[in-house]
């Protein structure tokens, strides 16, 4: 795939915006070392000769930056030595590119190094920027919107709030935009108090070189999801969620594919949005990072041999315990760490036993209509961490889901085989 950059500029807010520094919470700083998270959103040509007009996109972006003005600023180290966002109004990097390929080249899209051409990366000495945008026009008329958003500035909920507001403005559908930039709502207590155990944060290692990985794109149809959920019986009449069923299933398949010993521990990590779990809740439109991680640890033999409902119940318990005290305890724990920017906080330990899951099922990833139709597909553009699973809704809206699974190259063929075989067994059992 050949991609040529034809224009590179900065889009600034359409009017003057506040000039000050934004204090970042410990939940922001925890994710700052990951730098920019690259995503790719594909749009198919709708026949409009003005399809994805760069002028319209830039004008709408300039207006969106009035509400999300910190994005036009820069990361910097404050006088106290702590990272902050300096709201300077310097603008957002906006790149226009062209490709001689068609969107069909991405029909079996999986995150890969080749996709680096479709977004402006932090390797281009842009680490201090909050967000970078690239619009790539393909030979077929389709467009790829590549977005590299700095994780220290925002989580997925906040990133999509910005993107969907930008798209609403572009098509003239802007309503009331509510954004809160007060990160001090997540300030640590004084003195910091850590009454709870937080394995997910206390097992810290210096950041290390990432290992070789392989990513596969897998699908589960609506019927397959129904069979999977039906096979898992829960007590108390509680309905199983798609996230719970799929995660438990993939966790078991991964353990089998990795051929782990029965007595080896395997741990499942996943993030929890805390916006509504705090007391009081964070205000509507809170713009920043408001996620903490929780986990479940069991012996591999248990996840492989026990009914999946056991894993589902453990996941449910892990989410329930994330209440206000749990969240405040994590924030205070991070406050007591010497410098959380120098640690990976156990985020990507080199372990072939564990699984990290990020669910985008509830995120509005297919709502970014800039006036030419909703996206045909959206996903991470690059994943370098083994044992990482992304769960997305099917872009076709057919009730199915898409999985992006990253594993060790030597284990991926076995994983695909086990994944399919287990589904066939479920189908036969339900026949």
C-alpha positions as CSV (number, residue, x, y, z in Angstrom):
1,X,0.0,0.0,0.0
2,X,1.4,3.3,-1.1
3,X,0.4,6.5,0.7
4,X,1.6,10.0,-0.2
5,X,1.3,13.0,2.0
6,X,-0.1,16.0,0.1
7,X,-0.7,18.5,2.8
8,X,0.2,19.1,6.5
9,X,-1.2,22.0,8.5
10,X,-2.4,23.0,11.9
11,X,-6.1,23.7,12.6
12,X,-6.6,26.2,15.4
13,X,-9.9,27.1,17.3
14,X,-12.1,29.4,15.3
15,X,-12.2,31.9,18.2
16,X,-9.9,32.7,21.1
17,X,-9.9,30.1,23.8
18,X,-8.8,30.1,27.5
19,X,-5.0,30.2,28.0
20,X,-4.1,28.3,31.1
21,X,-2.7,24.9,32.2
22,X,-4.8,21.9,33.0
23,X,-3.8,19.7,35.9
24,X,-3.8,16.0,35.1
25,X,-5.1,13.4,37.5
26,X,-3.2,10.2,38.5
27,X,-5.5,8.3,36.1
28,X,-4.3,10.5,33.3
29,X,-0.6,10.2,34.2
30,X,-0.9,6.4,34.5
31,X,-1.8,6.2,30.8
32,X,0.5,9.0,29.6
33,X,3.5,6.6,28.9
34,X,1.4,4.8,26.3
35,X,1.4,8.0,24.3
36,X,-0.9,8.1,21.2
37,X,-3.5,5.4,20.6
38,X,-4.0,5.0,16.8
39,X,-7.4,4.2,15.3
40,X,-8.6,4.0,11.8
41,X,-12.2,4.7,10.6
42,X,-13.2,3.8,7.0
43,X,-15.8,5.6,5.0
44,X,-17.1,4.4,1.6
45,X,-17.8,7.0,-1.1
46,X,-21.5,7.9,-1.3
47,X,-21.4,9.6,-4.8
48,X,-21.2,13.2,-3.6
49,X,-18.6,15.0,-5.7
50,X,-17.7,17.0,-2.5
51,X,-17.2,13.8,-0.5
52,X,-15.1,14.5,2.6
53,X,-14.3,18.0,1.7
54,X,-11.1,19.1,3.5
55,X,-12.4,22.6,3.8
56,X,-15.6,21.4,5.6
57,X,-13.7,19.1,7.9
58,X,-11.2,21.9,8.9
59,X,-14.0,24.5,9.5
60,X,-15.9,22.0,11.7
61,X,-12.7,21.0,13.5
62,X,-12.0,24.7,14.3
63,X,-15.5,25.0,15.8
64,X,-15.2,21.8,17.8
65,X,-11.9,23.0,19.3
66,X,-13.9,25.8,21.0
67,X,-15.4,23.1,23.2
68,X,-12.4,20.8,23.4
69,X,-9.8,23.6,23.4
70,X,-7.2,21.6,25.5
71,X,-6.6,19.5,22.4
72,X,-5.2,22.5,20.6
73,X,-2.6,22.8,23.4
74,X,0.5,20.8,24.2
75,X,1.8,18.4,26.8
76,X,4.5,20.0,29.0
77,X,6.1,19.6,32.4
78,X,4.8,22.1,34.9
79,X,6.8,24.0,37.5
80,X,6.1,21.2,40.0
81,X,7.6,18.6,37.7
82,X,4.2,17.1,36.9
83,X,2.9,16.6,33.4
84,X,0.1,19.0,32.4
85,X,-1.7,20.3,29.3
86,X,-0.8,23.9,28.5
87,X,-3.7,25.4,26.6
88,X,-1.8,27.4,24.1
89,X,-4.2,27.3,21.1
90,X,-1.4,26.2,18.8
91,X,-3.7,23.9,17.0
92,X,-4.2,20.3,16.0
93,X,-2.0,18.6,13.3
94,X,-4.2,17.9,10.2
95,X,-2.6,15.8,7.4
96,X,-4.1,15.0,4.0
97,X,-2.9,12.0,2.1
98,X,-3.7,10.0,-1.0
99,X,-3.3,6.3,-1.8
100,X,-3.3,4.6,-5.2
101,X,-5.0,1.6,-3.6
102,X,-8.8,1.0,-3.0
103,X,-10.4,0.4,0.3
104,X,-10.6,-3.3,-0.7
105,X,-6.9,-3.6,0.4
106,X,-8.3,-3.1,4.0
107,X,-11.2,-5.5,3.6
108,X,-9.6,-8.0,5.9
109,X,-8.3,-5.3,8.1
110,X,-6.2,-6.3,11.1
111,X,-4.0,-3.9,13.1
112,X,-0.5,-4.0,11.6
113,X,2.7,-2.0,11.1
114,X,1.6,-1.3,7.5
115,X,-1.3,0.7,8.9
116,X,1.2,3.3,10.2
117,X,0.9,5.0,6.9
118,X,-2.7,5.9,7.7
119,X,-2.1,7.9,10.8
120,X,0.5,10.4,11.9
121,X,2.5,8.7,14.7
122,X,4.3,9.9,17.8
123,X,7.5,8.6,16.2
124,X,7.5,11.7,14.1
125,X,8.6,13.8,17.2
126,X,5.0,14.7,18.0
127,X,4.9,13.3,21.5
128,X,3.8,16.7,22.9
129,X,0.7,16.9,20.8
130,X,-2.7,15.9,22.2
131,X,-4.2,14.6,19.0
132,X,-3.2,14.2,15.4
133,X,-5.5,13.6,12.4
134,X,-4.9,12.2,8.9
135,X,-7.5,12.0,6.1
136,X,-6.4,9.5,3.4
137,X,-8.2,9.5,0.1
138,X,-8.2,6.2,-1.8
139,X,-8.4,5.5,-5.5
140,X,-11.9,4.2,-5.2
141,X,-13.1,7.4,-3.6
142,X,-13.3,6.0,-0.1
143,X,-11.6,7.7,2.8
144,X,-9.7,6.6,5.9
145,X,-9.7,8.9,8.9
146,X,-6.7,8.1,11.0
147,X,-6.7,9.5,14.5
148,X,-3.8,9.3,17.0
149,X,-5.1,10.5,20.4
150,X,-2.8,10.8,23.3
151,X,-4.0,8.5,26.0
152,X,-2.8,10.8,28.8
153,X,-5.4,13.3,27.6
154,X,-8.5,11.1,27.1
155,X,-9.9,7.7,27.3
156,X,-12.1,6.1,24.6
157,X,-15.3,7.7,25.9
158,X,-13.8,11.2,25.8
159,X,-12.1,10.6,22.4
160,X,-15.4,9.6,20.8
161,X,-17.2,12.5,22.5
162,X,-14.8,14.8,20.6
163,X,-14.9,12.9,17.3
164,X,-18.7,12.7,17.2
165,X,-19.1,16.4,18.2
166,X,-16.7,17.3,15.3
167,X,-18.8,15.2,12.9
168,X,-22.1,16.7,14.1
169,X,-20.8,20.2,13.5
170,X,-19.5,19.1,10.0
171,X,-23.0,18.0,8.9
172,X,-24.7,21.0,10.6
173,X,-26.3,19.0,13.4
174,X,-24.5,20.5,16.4
175,X,-26.7,20.6,19.5
176,X,-25.7,21.6,23.0
177,X,-22.2,20.5,23.7
178,X,-21.4,19.8,27.4
179,X,-17.7,19.3,28.3
180,X,-16.0,19.4,31.7
181,X,-12.2,19.8,31.8
182,X,-11.9,19.8,35.7
183,X,-9.5,16.9,36.3
184,X,-9.1,17.9,40.0
185,X,-12.3,16.0,40.6
186,X,-10.0,13.0,40.6
187,X,-7.4,14.5,43.0
188,X,-5.9,12.1,45.6
189,X,-7.1,12.4,49.2
190,X,-4.9,14.2,51.8
191,X,-3.3,12.2,53.2
192,X,-3.5,9.4,50.7
193,X,-5.2,6.3,52.1
194,X,-4.9,2.8,50.5
195,X,-7.1,0.4,52.5
196,X,-7.5,-2.1,49.7
197,X,-5.3,-4.5,47.7
198,X,-4.7,-3.5,44.1
199,X,-2.6,-6.2,42.5
200,X,-3.2,-4.7,39.0
201,X,-1.2,-1.6,40.1
202,X,1.3,-2.9,42.6
203,X,3.0,-5.3,40.3
204,X,5.0,-2.6,38.5
205,X,8.0,-3.0,36.1
206,X,10.1,-0.5,34.2
207,X,8.8,-0.1,30.7
208,X,10.4,-2.7,28.5
209,X,10.7,-3.6,24.8
210,X,7.6,-5.0,23.3
211,X,7.7,-8.6,22.0
212,X,6.7,-9.9,18.5
213,X,3.0,-10.4,18.1
214,X,0.4,-11.5,15.6
215,X,-3.1,-10.0,15.3
216,X,-6.2,-11.8,13.9
217,X,-9.6,-10.5,13.1
218,X,-12.4,-12.9,14.1
219,X,-16.2,-12.7,13.9
220,X,-19.1,-14.0,15.9
221,X,-22.5,-14.0,14.2
222,X,-25.7,-13.2,16.1
223,X,-26.6,-16.9,16.1
224,X,-23.2,-17.9,17.4
225,X,-23.5,-15.3,20.2
226,X,-27.0,-16.7,21.1
227,X,-25.6,-20.2,21.2
228,X,-22.7,-19.0,23.4
229,X,-24.9,-17.2,25.8
230,X,-27.5,-20.0,26.0
231,X,-24.7,-22.4,27.0
232,X,-23.9,-20.3,30.0
233,X,-26.5,-20.5,32.8
234,X,-26.4,-17.9,35.5
235,X,-28.2,-18.1,38.9
236,X,-30.6,-15.5,40.4
237,X,-32.1,-14.8,36.9
238,X,-29.3,-12.5,36.0
239,X,-28.9,-12.1,32.2
240,X,-25.4,-12.6,30.8
241,X,-23.9,-9.8,28.8
242,X,-22.2,-10.1,25.5
243,X,-18.9,-8.9,27.1
244,X,-19.0,-11.5,29.8
245,X,-19.8,-14.4,27.5
246,X,-17.3,-13.5,24.8
247,X,-14.5,-12.7,27.2
248,X,-14.9,-16.0,29.2
249,X,-15.0,-17.9,25.9
250,X,-11.9,-16.3,24.5
251,X,-10.0,-16.6,27.8
252,X,-10.6,-20.4,27.7
253,X,-9.6,-20.6,24.1
254,X,-6.4,-18.6,24.7
255,X,-5.4,-20.9,27.6
256,X,-5.9,-24.0,25.5
257,X,-4.0,-22.5,22.6
258,X,-1.1,-21.5,24.8
259,X,-1.0,-25.0,26.2
260,X,-0.6,-23.8,29.8
261,X,-0.2,-26.3,32.6
262,X,-3.3,-26.9,34.8
263,X,-1.6,-25.4,37.9
264,X,-0.3,-22.2,36.2
265,X,-2.1,-19.0,37.2
266,X,-3.8,-17.1,34.4
267,X,-5.1,-13.6,35.0
268,X,-7.8,-11.6,33.1
269,X,-7.5,-7.8,33.1
270,X,-10.1,-5.4,32.0
271,X,-10.9,-1.7,32.4
272,X,-14.0,-0.2,34.1
273,X,-15.4,3.2,33.4
274,X,-15.8,5.0,36.8
275,X,-17.8,8.1,35.7
276,X,-21.0,6.9,37.3
277,X,-19.4,4.8,40.1
278,X,-17.9,7.7,42.0
279,X,-19.8,9.6,44.7
280,X,-20.7,12.1,43.5
281,X,-20.6,11.0,39.9
282,X,-18.3,12.8,37.5
283,X,-20.2,15.6,35.6
284,X,-21.7,14.9,32.2
285,X,-19.1,15.3,29.4
286,X,-16.1,14.8,31.7
287,X,-13.1,15.0,29.3
288,X,-10.1,13.0,30.5
289,X,-9.3,9.5,31.7
290,X,-11.9,8.0,34.0
291,X,-11.0,4.3,33.9
292,X,-9.4,1.9,36.3
293,X,-8.5,-1.7,35.9
294,X,-9.7,-4.8,37.7
295,X,-8.8,-8.5,37.3
296,X,-9.6,-12.1,37.9
297,X,-7.0,-14.7,38.6
298,X,-7.5,-18.5,38.5
299,X,-5.6,-21.7,37.9
300,X,-5.5,-22.5,34.1
301,X,-7.1,-25.9,34.8
302,X,-10.2,-24.1,36.3
303,X,-10.8,-21.9,33.3
304,X,-10.2,-24.8,30.8
305,X,-12.2,-27.5,32.6
306,X,-15.0,-25.6,34.6
307,X,-18.2,-24.4,33.0
308,X,-17.9,-20.9,31.6
309,X,-20.4,-19.5,34.1
310,X,-17.8,-19.8,36.8
311,X,-15.5,-17.3,35.0
312,X,-18.5,-15.1,34.2
313,X,-19.4,-14.9,37.9
314,X,-15.8,-14.0,38.9
315,X,-15.8,-11.3,36.2
316,X,-19.1,-9.9,37.6
317,X,-17.7,-9.9,41.1
318,X,-14.6,-8.0,39.9
319,X,-16.7,-5.3,38.4
320,X,-19.1,-5.0,41.3
321,X,-16.2,-4.3,43.7
322,X,-15.2,-1.2,41.7
323,X,-17.1,1.3,43.9
324,X,-16.2,4.8,45.1
325,X,-13.8,3.6,47.9
326,X,-12.1,1.2,45.5
327,X,-11.5,4.0,43.0
328,X,-10.3,6.4,45.6
329,X,-7.9,3.8,47.0
330,X,-6.3,3.3,43.5
331,X,-5.9,7.1,43.0
332,X,-4.2,7.3,46.4
333,X,-2.0,4.4,45.6
334,X,-0.8,6.1,42.5
335,X,-0.2,9.3,44.5
336,X,2.2,7.4,46.7
337,X,4.3,6.1,43.8
338,X,7.5,7.9,43.2
339,X,6.9,8.7,39.5
340,X,4.2,6.8,37.7
341,X,5.4,8.1,34.4
342,X,8.5,5.8,34.7
343,X,6.5,2.6,35.3
344,X,4.3,0.6,33.2
345,X,2.2,-0.3,36.3
346,X,2.0,-3.9,35.3
347,X,0.2,-2.9,32.1
348,X,2.1,-5.1,29.7
349,X,4.0,-7.7,31.6
350,X,5.7,-10.3,29.5
351,X,3.5,-13.2,30.4
352,X,1.9,-15.8,28.1
353,X,-0.6,-16.6,30.8
354,X,-2.7,-13.4,30.8
355,X,-5.4,-11.8,28.8
356,X,-6.2,-8.1,28.5
357,X,-9.6,-7.2,27.3
358,X,-11.0,-3.9,26.0
359,X,-14.7,-3.8,25.1
360,X,-15.9,-1.1,22.7
361,X,-19.4,-2.7,22.6
362,X,-21.0,0.3,24.3
363,X,-19.0,3.0,22.7
364,X,-20.5,5.0,19.8
365,X,-17.8,4.0,17.3
366,X,-20.1,4.1,14.3
367,X,-21.8,7.4,14.9
368,X,-19.2,9.7,13.3
369,X,-21.3,10.9,10.3
370,X,-19.6,14.0,8.8
371,X,-22.4,14.4,6.3
372,X,-21.5,11.6,3.9
373,X,-22.7,8.6,5.9
374,X,-21.6,6.6,8.9
375,X,-18.4,4.6,9.0
376,X,-18.0,1.2,7.3
377,X,-15.5,0.0,9.8
378,X,-13.5,1.3,12.8
379,X,-10.8,-0.3,14.9
380,X,-7.3,0.0,16.5
381,X,-4.7,0.5,13.8
382,X,-1.8,-1.0,15.7
383,X,-1.5,-3.4,18.7
384,X,1.9,-4.5,19.9
385,X,0.9,-6.2,23.1
386,X,0.4,-10.0,23.3
387,X,-2.7,-11.3,25.0
388,X,-4.8,-8.3,24.0
389,X,-8.4,-8.6,22.9
390,X,-10.6,-5.8,21.5
391,X,-14.4,-6.5,21.2
392,X,-16.4,-4.4,18.8
393,X,-19.9,-4.4,17.4
394,X,-20.3,-5.5,13.8
395,X,-20.4,-2.5,11.5
396,X,-23.1,-4.2,9.5
397,X,-25.5,-3.8,12.5
398,X,-26.5,-7.5,12.1
399,X,-26.2,-8.3,15.8
400,X,-22.8,-9.9,15.4
401,X,-19.4,-8.8,16.8
402,X,-15.8,-8.4,15.6
403,X,-12.8,-9.5,17.7
404,X,-9.3,-8.2,17.3
405,X,-7.0,-10.8,19.1
406,X,-3.3,-10.3,19.5
407,X,-1.1,-13.3,20.5
408,X,2.3,-14.8,20.3
409,X,2.9,-15.8,16.6
410,X,3.5,-19.5,17.6
411,X,0.2,-19.7,19.4
412,X,-2.1,-17.9,17.0
413,X,-2.7,-20.9,14.6
414,X,-3.8,-23.0,17.6
415,X,-6.0,-20.2,18.9
416,X,-7.9,-19.9,15.6
417,X,-8.4,-23.7,15.5
418,X,-9.6,-23.9,19.1
419,X,-11.9,-20.9,18.6
420,X,-13.7,-22.5,15.7
421,X,-13.8,-26.0,17.2
422,X,-15.4,-24.8,20.4
423,X,-18.0,-22.9,18.5
424,X,-18.9,-26.0,16.5
425,X,-19.3,-28.0,19.7
426,X,-21.7,-25.3,21.1
427,X,-23.7,-25.5,17.9
428,X,-23.9,-29.3,18.0
429,X,-24.9,-29.2,21.7
430,X,-27.7,-26.8,21.0
431,X,-29.0,-28.7,17.9
